[in-house]
Amino acid sequence: MLDAFGQPQSAVVLGGTSDLAGAVVRALAQRRLRTLVLAGRDEERLRSAASSAVAAGAERVSTVRFDAQDVSDAARAVDECFDVAGPVDLLLLAVGVLSHRQDELDSSATAEVVTATYSWPAVALTRAASRMSEQGYGRIVVLSSLVAVRVPRHNFVYGSAKAGLDAFSIGLGDALSGTGVIVQVVRLGRAPTKMTEGLPGAPLSTTPEAVADAVVAGLESRAQVVWVPPAARWVALARLVPQSLWRRIPG
Ligand SMILES: NC(=O)c1ccc[n+]([C@@H]2O[C@H](COP(=O)([O-])OP(=O)(O)OC[C@H]3O[C@@H](n4cnc5c(N)ncnc54)[C@H](OP(=O)(O)O)[C@@H]3O)[C@@H](O)[C@H]2O)c1
């Protein structure tokens, strides 16, 4: 069960090899997290993430395999995670693919990004919401992005997938009202991880540790949206900028 401060004893991480998820897991394991299921596609990276979680204080860590390019398998993967974990206090969604070649209008890159960043997560979250509703409680945390708030021209495929997932998650949270399940969307600026390796710095950037701290603090609240860094909430004003100006902002 989540404690009085919203801190979980059991968690499932979809995207268990994500650098940001790793920072969140370490922060949670230093608190109350003991039972953990890390789900991902690569057994070796999953084992390494599991070792870090154990070193941080987790006691029972299991792994589940899935491929986020296979949307038809998403519900099965979530069911396996819940069956292995037992009651799940927290589900963290950290799956995503960032394409660096969106200017080339590459249809296979579009399919890869949209499937792993929007379609698979949306189906997986739907199944997780059903399982948590059956429990009668639980927290779902979705790692969203500032690009979801206003999609940048230079990165519109990934940005639109994150925008779709962000809107989906907000809608899911509303649909779950009264079930005891809360959905939190964490909108974060660029953080140095393997996803952003080689990219230049960006305004309102952050770190994996700051993201972890914000997730932990967010769990203590029932906030629907958590902004990282906090000043990033002003990015919402970007929605007021006319597209004719917005498209001129360099990437
Ligand atoms: N870093 C940032 O600046 C930033 C900013 C805003 C939002 N986010 C979001 O934060 C989340 C975590 O990103 P991150 O920065 O920690 O990057 P990351 O380390 O690359 O994490 C991405 C995760 O998605 C998994 N994944 C990708 N394709 C998959 C597939 N076909 N099947 C299964 N798993 C797959 C990766 O698995 P592998 O380890 O096997 O590749 C990894 O676990 C993502 O949703 C991302 O969109 C990141």
The ligand as an SDF file (V2000), in Angstrom:
LIG
                    3D

 48 52  0  0  0  0  0  0  0  0999 V2000
   15.5020   12.5560  -21.4260 N   0  0  0  0  0  0  0  0  0  0  0  0
   14.7130   13.5670  -21.7370 C   0  0  0  0  0  0  0  0  0  0  0  0
   15.1830   14.6900  -22.0150 O   0  0  0  0  0  0  0  0  0  0  0  0
   13.2110   13.4000  -21.6960 C   0  0  0  0  0  0  0  0  0  0  0  0
   12.4390   14.5800  -21.7170 C   0  0  0  0  0  0  0  0  0  0  0  0
   11.0460   14.4480  -21.6730 C   0  0  0  0  0  0  0  0  0  0  0  0
   10.4560   13.1970  -21.6000 C   0  0  0  0  0  0  0  0  0  0  0  0
   11.2520   12.0640  -21.5960 N   0  0  0  0  0  0  0  0  0  0  0  0
   10.5720   10.7720  -21.5380 C   0  0  0  0  0  0  0  0  0  0  0  0
   11.0750   10.0270  -20.4390 O   0  0  0  0  0  0  0  0  0  0  0  0
   10.9410    8.6290  -20.7300 C   0  0  0  0  0  0  0  0  0  0  0  0
   12.2800    7.9580  -20.4130 C   0  0  0  0  0  0  0  0  0  0  0  0
   13.2770    8.4730  -21.2930 O   0  0  0  0  0  0  0  0  0  0  0  0
   14.8340    8.4800  -20.9370 P   0  0  0  0  0  0  0  0  0  0  0  0
   15.3080    9.8610  -21.1210 O   0  0  0  0  0  0  0  0  0  0  0  0
   15.0760    7.7880  -19.6580 O   0  0  0  0  0  0  0  0  0  0  0  0
   15.4430    7.6690  -22.1600 O   0  0  0  0  0  0  0  0  0  0  0  0
   15.8670    6.1350  -22.2840 P   0  0  0  0  0  0  0  0  0  0  0  0
   16.8580    5.7820  -21.2510 O   0  0  0  0  0  0  0  0  0  0  0  0
   16.2190    5.9460  -23.7160 O   0  0  0  0  0  0  0  0  0  0  0  0
   14.4890    5.3670  -21.9470 O   0  0  0  0  0  0  0  0  0  0  0  0
   13.5560    5.0010  -22.9330 C   0  0  0  0  0  0  0  0  0  0  0  0
   12.9850    3.6580  -22.5530 C   0  0  0  0  0  0  0  0  0  0  0  0
   12.1070    3.1910  -23.6070 O   0  0  0  0  0  0  0  0  0  0  0  0
   12.4820    1.8420  -23.8860 C   0  0  0  0  0  0  0  0  0  0  0  0
   12.1130    1.4220  -25.2320 N   0  0  0  0  0  0  0  0  0  0  0  0
   12.2940    2.0710  -26.3990 C   0  0  0  0  0  0  0  0  0  0  0  0
   11.8530    1.3090  -27.4120 N   0  0  0  0  0  0  0  0  0  0  0  0
   11.4160    0.1450  -26.8610 C   0  0  0  0  0  0  0  0  0  0  0  0
   10.8640   -1.0420  -27.3960 C   0  0  0  0  0  0  0  0  0  0  0  0
   10.6750   -1.2330  -28.7090 N   0  0  0  0  0  0  0  0  0  0  0  0
   10.4880   -2.0200  -26.5430 N   0  0  0  0  0  0  0  0  0  0  0  0
   10.6890   -1.8840  -25.2130 C   0  0  0  0  0  0  0  0  0  0  0  0
   11.2250   -0.7930  -24.6450 N   0  0  0  0  0  0  0  0  0  0  0  0
   11.5750    0.2160  -25.4730 C   0  0  0  0  0  0  0  0  0  0  0  0
   13.9860    1.8490  -23.7160 C   0  0  0  0  0  0  0  0  0  0  0  0
   14.4950    0.5310  -23.6950 O   0  0  0  0  0  0  0  0  0  0  0  0
   16.0690    0.2430  -24.0400 P   0  0  0  0  0  0  0  0  0  0  0  0
   16.8420    0.6060  -22.7980 O   0  0  0  0  0  0  0  0  0  0  0  0
   16.0730   -1.2050  -24.3340 O   0  0  0  0  0  0  0  0  0  0  0  0
   16.4290    1.1130  -25.2030 O   0  0  0  0  0  0  0  0  0  0  0  0
   14.0930    2.5970  -22.3870 C   0  0  0  0  0  0  0  0  0  0  0  0
   13.7620    1.7480  -21.3070 O   0  0  0  0  0  0  0  0  0  0  0  0
   10.5180    8.5230  -22.1890 C   0  0  0  0  0  0  0  0  0  0  0  0
    9.1150    8.3130  -22.2400 O   0  0  0  0  0  0  0  0  0  0  0  0
   10.8390    9.8920  -22.7500 C   0  0  0  0  0  0  0  0  0  0  0  0
    9.9960   10.2130  -23.8430 O   0  0  0  0  0  0  0  0  0  0  0  0
   12.6140   12.1450  -21.6360 C   0  0  0  0  0  0  0  0  0  0  0  0
  1  2  1  0
  2  3  2  0
  2  4  1  0
  4  5  1  0
  4 48  2  0
  5  6  2  0
  6  7  1  0
  7  8  2  0
  8  9  1  0
  8 48  1  0
  9 10  1  0
  9 46  1  0
 10 11  1  0
 11 12  1  0
 11 44  1  0
 12 13  1  0
 13 14  1  0
 14 15  2  0
 14 16  1  0
 14 17  1  0
 17 18  1  0
 18 19  2  0
 18 20  1  0
 18 21  1  0
 21 22  1  0
 22 23  1  0
 23 24  1  0
 23 42  1  0
 24 25  1  0
 25 26  1  0
 25 36  1  0
 26 27  1  0
 26 35  1  0
 27 28  2  0
 28 29  1  0
 29 30  1  0
 29 35  2  0
 30 31  1  0
 30 32  2  0
 32 33  1  0
 33 34  2  0
 34 35  1  0
 36 37  1  0
 36 42  1  0
 37 38  1  0
 38 39  2  0
 38 40  1  0
 38 41  1  0
 42 43  1  0
 44 45  1  0
 44 46  1  0
 46 47  1  0
M  CHG  2   8   1  16  -1
M  END
$$$$
